[in-house]
């Protein structure tokens, strides 16, 4: 799973969840990790199967789609200036004010499941979430997440 400072946005402003997904997908597309259609696939999936998680002290979202448009398994991350609403995975009627978005692009289903499990484990800790949110540079965010995913 590739995550570099080139695929991280800090203090990012998005108008809504779908704009944020497209912006993160565009980062991966510019490097060639995904094809241009990946953002649309993620938004389509998000409408059917929301990815907002009611983690504490703030909510996160992990949008993703099937690997059809993925060239290289990768991750892009947005640390948002202001929360953006994503629908709750467990209760799609509930909007969650998300502060961190991790767009995941995996080539195969097994890798998708294992990466989602690792991310869920990491972000079940309020201390870990606070520590991620406190990173002041793109490199800091990438290094912090890569260290925990390895």
CORKARA-V319959 format. One line per field, one symbol per residue. psi: psi as a letter, one per 20 degrees, with the letter a starting at -180 (. if undefined). A space follows every 10 residues. Layout:
BEGIN
psi->???
END
This chain:
BEGIN
psi->oporhikppq kqpqhrghgg ggghhhghgh ijhrrhiggg gggghhhhnq jpplrqiqqr qmqrrqjhjp hpprpqppoq gqqppqqpgh niipppnpip poppoqhqhg hgghgggggh ggjiphgggg gghipiqggg ggggghghi.
END
